[in-house]
Amino acid sequence: MAERKPLVNIDGQVQELPTGDSVILPTVTFTDVDGYVITQTSGIVVVLVNASANPLTIFTPGAANNTAIITVKKIDSSANVVSVSASDKIDNRGVWDLTKLYESVIFISDGSTWNRIAEVQKPFELTATQVLIDFERTPINEKTFVIGDTSLLTTSKLIINVVSLDDTEENSGVPLNLHWKCNAGSFNLTASAVFPNQNLQGTFKINYLVG
């Protein structure tokens, strides 16, 4: 009976592996040590870094004669930074910082420097909040509100929608223009009727998402 070669699925096509080929399993290392040095020069290398206690720096090996595919991943949710330091640089950067849970960088050598082939960042997170804004009973075309939120930074991103809570003739079918600016700990929201001859009054519910 003829010897059967192992099969592998490559891009949807089942192919035979040539005799003598083998599957390369990754070398996985967990570390919470500052100054950890990656020493592997071949194979698939995965370094999982727990920086929950303090910021950590991970040092890459030299790029010369190194055929390894290296992944460094931050596995804690703290604000401590995992810095990947490369004397031979990664994409011409001496330090690559991982700042959020599950962020990672993957790189390979071209013989003299490191080349980033992938970077995984934590998905953009959104937190929903509801507040009320009140134009009171005097019709007005435009009003600015200051809405406090301690999670906000000047660089925060907002997604906002608004719902009228007053089923009045004045508000019926009146679309709003919304403009906002983020501050540290608050944002300014200017709400106005679309057309100059329209006015607003009563209470509106604002739903906003912070990223």
C-alpha positions in Angstrom: 0.0 0.0 0.0 1.4 3.4 -1.0 2.4 5.8 1.7 -0.1 8.6 2.1 1.3 12.1 2.6 -0.4 14.5 5.1 -2.9 17.0 3.6 -3.1 20.7 4.3 -5.8 23.2 3.3 -4.1 26.2 1.6 -6.4 29.0 0.4 -9.3 26.6 0.1 -7.3 24.0 -1.8 -6.4 20.6 -0.2 -2.8 19.9 -1.1 -0.2 17.2 -0.1 2.7 18.3 2.1 6.0 17.3 0.5 7.8 14.4 2.2 9.9 15.6 5.1 7.9 18.8 5.8 6.5 19.3 9.3 4.2 21.7 11.1 6.1 24.4 13.0 4.5 25.0 16.4 4.9 28.4 18.1 7.1 28.9 21.1 4.9 30.7 23.6 6.4 32.7 26.5 4.5 34.4 29.4 6.4 37.2 31.1 5.9 40.0 33.6 9.6 40.8 33.9 10.9 44.3 32.8 13.8 44.0 30.4 12.8 40.5 29.1 15.0 39.6 26.1 13.7 37.5 23.2 16.5 35.1 22.3 14.9 32.9 19.6 16.4 33.2 16.1 14.0 30.9 14.2 10.4 29.5 14.3 7.2 31.2 15.4 7.7 33.1 18.6 4.8 34.5 20.8 5.5 36.6 23.8 2.5 37.3 26.0 3.3 40.2 28.4 1.5 41.0 31.6 2.3 44.6 32.6 -0.4 44.9 35.3 2.2 45.7 38.0 4.3 48.2 36.1 5.3 49.3 32.6 7.6 46.7 30.9 10.1 46.8 28.1 10.7 43.8 25.9 13.9 43.6 23.9 14.0 42.0 20.4 17.0 39.9 19.3 19.3 41.1 16.5 17.8 41.1 13.0 20.8 39.6 11.3 20.5 35.9 10.5 17.1 35.8 12.3 14.3 34.0 10.5 11.8 34.0 13.4 8.3 35.4 13.1 7.8 37.2 16.4 4.6 38.4 18.1 4.5 40.5 21.2 1.1 40.9 22.8 -0.1 42.9 25.9 -2.5 40.7 27.9 -3.5 43.0 30.8 -6.0 45.8 31.0 -3.9 48.3 33.0 -2.7 51.6 31.7 0.9 50.4 31.9 2.7 50.5 28.5 4.5 47.5 27.0 7.4 48.8 25.0 9.0 46.6 22.4 12.5 47.9 22.0 14.5 47.0 18.9 18.1 48.1 18.3 17.7 47.1 14.7 14.3 49.0 14.6 10.8 47.9 13.6 9.7 49.8 10.5 12.4 52.4 11.3 11.1 52.8 14.9 13.3 51.9 17.8 10.4 51.4 20.2 6.9 50.1 19.5 4.4 50.7 22.3 1.4 48.6 23.2 -0.9 50.5 25.4 -4.2 48.6 25.5 -5.4 45.1 26.4 -4.9 42.6 23.5 -2.8 44.9 21.4 0.0 43.2 19.6 2.7 43.6 17.0 4.1 41.0 14.6 7.4 41.4 12.9 10.0 39.6 10.8 13.6 40.3 9.8 14.9 41.2 6.3 18.4 40.4 7.4 19.3 43.8 8.8 16.1 45.4 10.3 12.7 44.3 11.5 9.6 44.6 9.4 6.1 44.9 11.0 3.8 42.5 9.1 0.7 43.0 11.3 -0.5 45.1 14.2 -3.6 44.3 16.2 -5.4 47.0 18.2 -8.2 46.7 20.6 -11.6 47.4 19.0 -12.9 50.9 19.5 -15.1 50.8 22.6 -18.3 52.8 23.1 -20.2 53.6 26.3 -23.8 54.8 26.0 -25.1 57.6 28.3 -28.4 59.4 28.4 -29.0 63.0 29.6 -31.8 65.5 29.4 -31.6 69.0 27.9 -34.3 71.5 28.6 -35.2 74.5 26.4 -37.8 75.4 29.0 -41.1 76.9 27.9 -39.8 80.0 26.1 -39.4 79.2 22.4 -35.8 79.7 21.3 -33.9 78.9 18.1 -30.6 77.9 19.7 -29.1 77.0 23.0 -25.8 75.7 24.3 -25.6 73.2 27.1 -22.5 72.1 29.1 -22.8 68.3 29.9 -20.4 66.9 32.5 -18.8 63.5 32.0 -15.6 62.7 33.9 -14.6 60.1 31.3 -14.2 62.7 28.6 -10.9 64.0 27.2 -10.4 66.7 24.7 -9.5 64.0 22.2 -12.7 61.9 22.9 -15.0 60.9 20.1 -18.8 61.3 20.4 -21.8 59.9 18.6 -25.0 61.7 19.6 -28.7 61.4 18.8 -31.6 63.3 20.2 -35.3 62.4 20.9 -38.0 65.0 21.8 -39.8 64.1 25.0 -42.5 66.9 24.5 -45.1 66.1 21.9 -45.9 69.7 21.3 -46.8 71.5 18.1 -43.7 73.6 18.4 -41.4 70.6 18.4 -43.4 68.4 16.0 -41.2 67.5 13.0 -38.6 70.1 13.8 -35.1 68.7 13.0 -32.2 69.7 15.2 -28.7 70.8 14.3 -26.2 69.5 16.8 -22.7 70.8 17.3 -20.4 69.7 20.1 -16.9 70.1 21.4 -15.2 67.8 23.9 -13.4 69.2 27.0 -11.6 67.5 29.9 -14.6 66.3 32.0 -17.4 67.8 29.9 -18.6 68.7 26.4 -20.4 71.7 25.0 -23.5 70.9 23.0 -25.1 73.5 20.9 -28.6 72.5 19.7 -30.6 74.6 17.2 -33.5 74.4 14.8 -32.5 73.8 11.2 -34.4 76.8 9.9 -34.1 80.4 11.3 -37.9 80.8 11.6 -38.3 77.6 13.8 -38.0 77.6 17.6 -37.6 74.9 20.2 -39.0 74.5 23.7 -39.4 71.7 26.2 -37.2 68.8 27.1 -35.1 66.5 24.8 -33.3 63.3 25.6 -29.7 63.1 24.4 -28.1 59.7 23.8 -24.4 59.8 23.4 -21.6 57.3 23.0 -18.1 58.0 24.1 -15.1 56.4 22.5 
